[in-house]
């Protein structure tokens, strides 16, 4: 978040300098804490890929065992 631009908009809307800057910084901290980063999403994608690969390998092994013993 561009805190300077946000604070300028708040000042233009009638907030004091202190109010605008405090709110802009608080909003930036909240966004940083709550939103997933690109790195977070990449880790999640890797975990899901590994999990799907494991499930696929298990399914192939199960089908091979059915054919062998069935």
PDB file as gemmi writes it, atoms N, CA and C in Angstrom:
CRYST1    1.000    1.000    1.000  90.00  90.00  90.00 P 1                      
ATOM      1  N   UNK A   1       0.856  -1.178   0.000  1.00  0.00           N  
ATOM      2  CA  UNK A   1       0.000   0.000   0.000  1.00  0.00           C  
ATOM      3  C   UNK A   1       0.902   1.242   0.000  1.00  0.00           C  
ATOM      4  N   UNK A   2       0.529   2.188  -0.785  1.00  0.00           N  
ATOM      5  CA  UNK A   2       1.258   3.460  -0.838  1.00  0.00           C  
ATOM      6  C   UNK A   2       0.713   4.342   0.284  1.00  0.00           C  
ATOM      7  N   UNK A   3       1.380   4.299   1.432  1.00  0.00           N  
ATOM      8  CA  UNK A   3       0.874   5.020   2.600  1.00  0.00           C  
ATOM      9  C   UNK A   3       0.882   6.530   2.392  1.00  0.00           C  
ATOM     10  N   UNK A   4       1.853   7.032   1.637  1.00  0.00           N  
ATOM     11  CA  UNK A   4       1.919   8.474   1.395  1.00  0.00           C  
ATOM     12  C   UNK A   4       0.712   8.936   0.578  1.00  0.00           C  
ATOM     13  N   UNK A   5       0.397   8.231  -0.478  1.00  0.00           N  
ATOM     14  CA  UNK A   5      -0.756   8.596  -1.310  1.00  0.00           C  
ATOM     15  C   UNK A   5      -2.056   8.469  -0.515  1.00  0.00           C  
ATOM     16  N   UNK A   6      -2.151   7.412   0.290  1.00  0.00           N  
ATOM     17  CA  UNK A   6      -3.349   7.214   1.105  1.00  0.00           C  
ATOM     18  C   UNK A   6      -3.500   8.355   2.115  1.00  0.00           C  
ATOM     19  N   UNK A   7      -2.405   8.715   2.766  1.00  0.00           N  
ATOM     20  CA  UNK A   7      -2.444   9.802   3.747  1.00  0.00           C  
ATOM     21  C   UNK A   7      -2.823  11.122   3.075  1.00  0.00           C  
ATOM     22  N   UNK A   8      -2.313  11.360   1.879  1.00  0.00           N  
ATOM     23  CA  UNK A   8      -2.663  12.593   1.148  1.00  0.00           C  
ATOM     24  C   UNK A   8      -4.154  12.651   0.852  1.00  0.00           C  
ATOM     25  N   UNK A   9      -4.738  11.524   0.475  1.00  0.00           N  
ATOM     26  CA  UNK A   9      -6.176  11.482   0.201  1.00  0.00           C  
ATOM     27  C   UNK A   9      -6.978  11.751   1.472  1.00  0.00           C  
ATOM     28  N   UNK A  10      -6.511  11.179   2.585  1.00  0.00           N  
ATOM     29  CA  UNK A  10      -7.205  11.420   3.853  1.00  0.00           C  
ATOM     30  C   UNK A  10      -7.117  12.893   4.253  1.00  0.00           C  
ATOM     31  N   UNK A  11      -5.950  13.489   4.065  1.00  0.00           N  
ATOM     32  CA  UNK A  11      -5.779  14.917   4.372  1.00  0.00           C  
ATOM     33  C   UNK A  11      -6.693  15.770   3.503  1.00  0.00           C  
ATOM     34  N   UNK A  12      -6.816  15.407   2.228  1.00  0.00           N  
ATOM     35  CA  UNK A  12      -7.689  16.149   1.313  1.00  0.00           C  
ATOM     36  C   UNK A  12      -9.152  16.019   1.726  1.00  0.00           C  
ATOM     37  N   UNK A  13      -9.480  14.926   2.416  1.00  0.00           N  
ATOM     38  CA  UNK A  13     -10.849  14.701   2.873  1.00  0.00           C  
ATOM     39  C   UNK A  13     -11.122  15.342   4.229  1.00  0.00           C  
ATOM     40  N   UNK A  14     -10.096  15.997   4.810  1.00  0.00           N  
ATOM     41  CA  UNK A  14     -10.323  16.715   6.051  1.00  0.00           C  
ATOM     42  C   UNK A  14      -9.663  16.134   7.291  1.00  0.00           C  
ATOM     43  N   UNK A  15      -8.932  15.049   7.154  1.00  0.00           N  
ATOM     44  CA  UNK A  15      -8.212  14.498   8.302  1.00  0.00           C  
ATOM     45  C   UNK A  15      -7.006  15.386   8.618  1.00  0.00           C  
ATOM     46  N   UNK A  16      -6.631  15.426   9.892  1.00  0.00           N  
ATOM     47  CA  UNK A  16      -5.408  16.138  10.258  1.00  0.00           C  
ATOM     48  C   UNK A  16      -4.214  15.323   9.775  1.00  0.00           C  
ATOM     49  N   UNK A  17      -3.035  15.943   9.748  1.00  0.00           N  
ATOM     50  CA  UNK A  17      -1.827  15.228   9.341  1.00  0.00           C  
ATOM     51  C   UNK A  17      -1.617  13.996  10.218  1.00  0.00           C  
ATOM     52  N   UNK A  18      -1.737  14.181  11.525  1.00  0.00           N  
ATOM     53  CA  UNK A  18      -1.515  13.073  12.465  1.00  0.00           C  
ATOM     54  C   UNK A  18      -2.529  11.954  12.256  1.00  0.00           C  
ATOM     55  N   UNK A  19      -3.798  12.297  12.082  1.00  0.00           N  
ATOM     56  CA  UNK A  19      -4.829  11.288  11.858  1.00  0.00           C  
ATOM     57  C   UNK A  19      -4.575  10.518  10.561  1.00  0.00           C  
ATOM     58  N   UNK A  20      -4.271  11.235   9.510  1.00  0.00           N  
ATOM     59  CA  UNK A  20      -4.066  10.615   8.205  1.00  0.00           C  
ATOM     60  C   UNK A  20      -2.862   9.679   8.229  1.00  0.00           C  
ATOM     61  N   UNK A  21      -1.773  10.125   8.814  1.00  0.00           N  
ATOM     62  CA  UNK A  21      -0.565   9.298   8.855  1.00  0.00           C  
ATOM     63  C   UNK A  21      -0.762   8.068   9.737  1.00  0.00           C  
ATOM     64  N   UNK A  22      -1.416   8.236  10.870  1.00  0.00           N  
ATOM     65  CA  UNK A  22      -1.677   7.114  11.770  1.00  0.00           C  
ATOM     66  C   UNK A  22      -2.571   6.082  11.098  1.00  0.00           C  
ATOM     67  N   UNK A  23      -3.623   6.537  10.458  1.00  0.00           N  
ATOM     68  CA  UNK A  23      -4.538   5.624   9.786  1.00  0.00           C  
ATOM     69  C   UNK A  23      -3.855   4.921   8.610  1.00  0.00           C  
ATOM     70  N   UNK A  24      -3.034   5.639   7.864  1.00  0.00           N  
ATOM     71  CA  UNK A  24      -2.330   5.042   6.727  1.00  0.00           C  
ATOM     72  C   UNK A  24      -1.370   3.954   7.198  1.00  0.00           C  
ATOM     73  N   UNK A  25      -0.638   4.224   8.250  1.00  0.00           N  
ATOM     74  CA  UNK A  25       0.300   3.220   8.769  1.00  0.00           C  
ATOM     75  C   UNK A  25      -0.442   2.020   9.364  1.00  0.00           C  
ATOM     76  N   UNK A  26      -1.531   2.272  10.069  1.00  0.00           N  
ATOM     77  CA  UNK A  26      -2.316   1.177  10.646  1.00  0.00           C  
ATOM     78  C   UNK A  26      -2.910   0.299   9.545  1.00  0.00           C  
ATOM     79  N   UNK A  27      -3.387   0.932   8.480  1.00  0.00           N  
ATOM     80  CA  UNK A  27      -3.952   0.178   7.360  1.00  0.00           C  
ATOM     81  C   UNK A  27      -2.877  -0.672   6.681  1.00  0.00           C  
ATOM     82  N   UNK A  28      -1.686  -0.121   6.501  1.00  0.00           N  
ATOM     83  CA  UNK A  28      -0.580  -0.860   5.875  1.00  0.00           C  
ATOM     84  C   UNK A  28      -0.188  -2.066   6.727  1.00  0.00           C  
ATOM     85  N   UNK A  29      -0.126  -1.900   8.041  1.00  0.00           N  
ATOM     86  CA  UNK A  29       0.209  -3.013   8.933  1.00  0.00           C  
ATOM     87  C   UNK A  29      -0.852  -4.107   8.858  1.00  0.00           C  
ATOM     88  N   UNK A  30      -2.098  -3.704   8.836  1.00  0.00           N  
ATOM     89  CA  UNK A  30      -3.195  -4.670   8.761  1.00  0.00           C  
ATOM     90  C   UNK A  30      -3.121  -5.469   7.460  1.00  0.00           C  
ATOM     91  N   UNK A  31      -2.871  -4.792   6.370  1.00  0.00           N  
ATOM     92  CA  UNK A  31      -2.772  -5.471   5.075  1.00  0.00           C  
ATOM     93  C   UNK A  31      -1.584  -6.428   5.078  1.00  0.00           C  
ATOM     94  N   UNK A  32      -0.453  -5.993   5.586  1.00  0.00           N  
ATOM     95  CA  UNK A  32       0.733  -6.853   5.636  1.00  0.00           C  
ATOM     96  C   UNK A  32       0.494  -8.106   6.465  1.00  0.00           C  
ATOM     97  N   UNK A  33      -0.257  -7.983   7.543  1.00  0.00           N  
ATOM     98  CA  UNK A  33      -0.511  -9.117   8.429  1.00  0.00           C  
ATOM     99  C   UNK A  33      -1.549 -10.085   7.868  1.00  0.00           C  
ATOM    100  N   UNK A  34      -2.507  -9.589   7.110  1.00  0.00           N  
ATOM    101  CA  UNK A  34      -3.670 -10.402   6.722  1.00  0.00           C  
ATOM    102  C   UNK A  34      -3.615 -10.981   5.324  1.00  0.00           C  
ATOM    103  N   UNK A  35      -2.908 -10.353   4.403  1.00  0.00           N  
ATOM    104  CA  UNK A  35      -2.919 -10.824   3.019  1.00  0.00           C  
ATOM    105  C   UNK A  35      -1.783 -11.804   2.756  1.00  0.00           C  
ATOM    106  N   UNK A  36      -2.062 -12.779   1.924  1.00  0.00           N  
ATOM    107  CA  UNK A  36      -1.034 -13.741   1.538  1.00  0.00           C  
ATOM    108  C   UNK A  36      -0.079 -13.087   0.545  1.00  0.00           C  
ATOM    109  N   UNK A  37       1.193 -13.385   0.702  1.00  0.00           N  
ATOM    110  CA  UNK A  37       2.193 -12.875  -0.223  1.00  0.00           C  
ATOM    111  C   UNK A  37       2.371 -13.858  -1.378  1.00  0.00           C  
ATOM    112  N   UNK A  38       3.093 -13.443  -2.391  1.00  0.00           N  
ATOM    113  CA  UNK A  38       3.386 -14.332  -3.514  1.00  0.00           C  
ATOM    114  C   UNK A  38       4.137 -15.567  -3.016  1.00  0.00           C  
ATOM    115  N   UNK A  39       5.041 -15.372  -2.077  1.00  0.00           N  
ATOM    116  CA  UNK A  39       5.802 -16.482  -1.499  1.00  0.00           C  
ATOM    117  C   UNK A  39       4.875 -17.460  -0.769  1.00  0.00           C  
ATOM    118  N   UNK A  40       3.907 -16.936  -0.036  1.00  0.00           N  
ATOM    119  CA  UNK A  40       2.929 -17.792   0.651  1.00  0.00           C  
ATOM    120  C   UNK A  40       2.176 -18.660  -0.351  1.00  0.00           C  
ATOM    121  N   UNK A  41       1.751 -18.053  -1.444  1.00  0.00           N  
ATOM    122  CA  UNK A  41       0.998 -18.782  -2.463  1.00  0.00           C  
ATOM    123  C   UNK A  41       1.858 -19.822  -3.166  1.00  0.00           C  
ATOM    124  N   UNK A  42       3.134 -19.506  -3.395  1.00  0.00           N  
ATOM    125  CA  UNK A  42       4.030 -20.469  -4.025  1.00  0.00           C  
ATOM    126  C   UNK A  42       4.254 -21.684  -3.131  1.00  0.00           C  
ATOM    127  N   UNK A  43       4.409 -21.454  -1.813  1.00  0.00           N  
ATOM    128  CA  UNK A  43       4.568 -22.579  -0.876  1.00  0.00           C  
ATOM    129  C   UNK A  43       3.322 -23.451  -0.854  1.00  0.00           C  
ATOM    130  N   UNK A  44       2.163 -22.814  -0.865  1.00  0.00           N  
ATOM    131  CA  UNK A  44       0.908 -23.566  -0.877  1.00  0.00           C  
ATOM    132  C   UNK A  44       0.789 -24.389  -2.158  1.00  0.00           C  
ATOM    133  N   UNK A  45       1.143 -23.785  -3.279  1.00  0.00           N  
ATOM    134  CA  UNK A  45       1.082 -24.508  -4.548  1.00  0.00           C  
ATOM    135  C   UNK A  45       2.013 -25.715  -4.532  1.00  0.00           C  
ATOM    136  N   UNK A  46       3.204 -25.560  -3.984  1.00  0.00           N  
ATOM    137  CA  UNK A  46       4.151 -26.669  -3.894  1.00  0.00           C  
ATOM    138  C   UNK A  46       3.594 -27.789  -3.027  1.00  0.00           C  
ATOM    139  N   UNK A  47       3.018 -27.437  -1.885  1.00  0.00           N  
ATOM    140  CA  UNK A  47       2.443 -28.454  -1.000  1.00  0.00           C  
ATOM    141  C   UNK A  47       1.318 -29.203  -1.684  1.00  0.00           C  
ATOM    142  N   UNK A  48       0.465 -28.486  -2.414  1.00  0.00           N  
ATOM    143  CA  UNK A  48      -0.646 -29.138  -3.106  1.00  0.00           C  
ATOM    144  C   UNK A  48      -0.148 -30.034  -4.233  1.00  0.00           C  
ATOM    145  N   UNK A  49       0.883 -29.593  -4.934  1.00  0.00           N  
ATOM    146  CA  UNK A  49       1.455 -30.400  -6.016  1.00  0.00           C  
ATOM    147  C   UNK A  49       2.029 -31.700  -5.465  1.00  0.00           C  
ATOM    148  N   UNK A  50       2.762 -31.606  -4.366  1.00  0.00           N  
ATOM    149  CA  UNK A  50       3.334 -32.801  -3.745  1.00  0.00           C  
ATOM    150  C   UNK A  50       2.228 -33.738  -3.265  1.00  0.00           C  
ATOM    151  N   UNK A  51       1.203 -33.183  -2.667  1.00  0.00           N  
ATOM    152  CA  UNK A  51       0.095 -34.004  -2.169  1.00  0.00           C  
ATOM    153  C   UNK A  51      -0.627 -34.700  -3.324  1.00  0.00           C  
ATOM    154  N   UNK A  52      -0.884 -33.972  -4.407  1.00  0.00           N  
ATOM    155  CA  UNK A  52      -1.557 -34.574  -5.560  1.00  0.00           C  
ATOM    156  C   UNK A  52      -0.687 -35.661  -6.190  1.00  0.00           C  
ATOM    157  N   UNK A  53       0.621 -35.434  -6.255  1.00  0.00           N  
ATOM    158  CA  UNK A  53       1.536 -36.448  -6.788  1.00  0.00           C  
ATOM    159  C   UNK A  53       1.505 -37.710  -5.949  1.00  0.00           C  
ATOM    160  N   UNK A  54       1.477 -37.562  -4.651  1.00  0.00           N  
ATOM    161  CA  UNK A  54       1.399 -38.718  -3.750  1.00  0.00           C  
ATOM    162  C   UNK A  54       0.097 -39.486  -3.930  1.00  0.00           C  
ATOM    163  N   UNK A  55      -0.993 -38.758  -4.080  1.00  0.00           N  
ATOM    164  CA  UNK A  55      -2.286 -39.418  -4.274  1.00  0.00           C  
ATOM    165  C   UNK A  55      -2.318 -40.152  -5.613  1.00  0.00           C  
ATOM    166  N   UNK A  56      -1.726 -39.561  -6.640  1.00  0.00           N  
ATOM    167  CA  UNK A  56      -1.679 -40.210  -7.951  1.00  0.00           C  
ATOM    168  C   UNK A  56      -0.843 -41.487  -7.884  1.00  0.00           C  
ATOM    169  N   UNK A  57       0.302 -41.432  -7.217  1.00  0.00           N  
ATOM    170  CA  UNK A  57       1.160 -42.617  -7.083  1.00  0.00           C  
ATOM    171  C   UNK A  57       0.431 -43.722  -6.322  1.00  0.00           C  
ATOM    172  N   UNK A  58      -0.278 -43.356  -5.281  1.00  0.00           N  
ATOM    173  CA  UNK A  58      -1.046 -44.339  -4.508  1.00  0.00           C  
ATOM    174  C   UNK A  58      -2.140 -44.974  -5.362  1.00  0.00           C  
ATOM    175  N   UNK A  59      -2.818 -44.178  -6.175  1.00  0.00           N  
ATOM    176  CA  UNK A  59      -3.878 -44.703  -7.037  1.00  0.00           C  
ATOM    177  C   UNK A  59      -3.302 -45.682  -8.067  1.00  0.00           C  
ATOM    178  N   UNK A  60      -2.158 -45.337  -8.653  1.00  0.00           N  
ATOM    179  CA  UNK A  60      -1.526 -46.223  -9.633  1.00  0.00           C  
ATOM    180  C   UNK A  60      -1.116 -47.531  -8.963  1.00  0.00           C  
ATOM    181  N   UNK A  61      -0.540 -47.451  -7.778  1.00  0.00           N  
ATOM    182  CA  UNK A  61      -0.135 -48.661  -7.053  1.00  0.00           C  
ATOM    183  C   UNK A  61      -1.353 -49.516  -6.714  1.00  0.00           C  
ATOM    184  N   UNK A  62      -2.440 -48.890  -6.329  1.00  0.00           N  
ATOM    185  CA  UNK A  62      -3.669 -49.623  -6.007  1.00  0.00           C  
ATOM    186  C   UNK A  62      -4.212 -50.353  -7.232  1.00  0.00           C  
ATOM    187  N   UNK A  63      -4.246 -49.648  -8.368  1.00  0.00           N  
ATOM    188  CA  UNK A  63      -4.736 -50.272  -9.599  1.00  0.00           C  
ATOM    189  C   UNK A  63      -3.818 -51.405 -10.056  1.00  0.00           C  
ATOM    190  N   UNK A  64      -2.516 -51.240  -9.891  1.00  0.00           N  
ATOM    191  CA  UNK A  64      -1.564 -52.287 -10.257  1.00  0.00           C  
ATOM    192  C   UNK A  64      -1.766 -53.511  -9.363  1.00  0.00           C  
ATOM    193  N   UNK A  65      -2.017 -53.282  -8.084  1.00  0.00           N  
ATOM    194  CA  UNK A  65      -2.247 -54.390  -7.159  1.00  0.00           C  
ATOM    195  C   UNK A  65      -3.551 -55.109  -7.512  1.00  0.00           C  
ATOM    196  N   UNK A  66      -4.582 -54.382  -7.902  1.00  0.00           N  
ATOM    197  CA  UNK A  66      -5.845 -55.015  -8.312  1.00  0.00           C  
ATOM    198  C   UNK A  66      -5.639 -55.903  -9.534  1.00  0.00           C  
ATOM    199  N   UNK A  67      -4.871 -55.398 -10.483  1.00  0.00           N  
ATOM    200  CA  UNK A  67      -4.632 -56.173 -11.701  1.00  0.00           C  
ATOM    201  C   UNK A  67      -3.789 -57.409 -11.398  1.00  0.00           C  
ATOM    202  N   UNK A  68      -2.810 -57.247 -10.521  1.00  0.00           N  
ATOM    203  CA  UNK A  68      -1.901 -58.352 -10.182  1.00  0.00           C  
ATOM    204  C   UNK A  68      -2.612 -59.435  -9.391  1.00  0.00           C  
ATOM    205  N   UNK A  69      -3.433 -59.020  -8.414  1.00  0.00           N  
ATOM    206  CA  UNK A  69      -4.088 -59.996  -7.523  1.00  0.00           C  
ATOM    207  C   UNK A  69      -5.555 -60.241  -7.871  1.00  0.00           C  
ATOM    208  N   UNK A  70      -6.068 -59.518  -8.829  1.00  0.00           N  
ATOM    209  CA  UNK A  70      -7.492 -59.608  -9.138  1.00  0.00           C  
ATOM    210  C   UNK A  70      -7.834 -60.487 -10.221  1.00  0.00           C  
TER     211      UNK A  70                                                      
END                                                                             
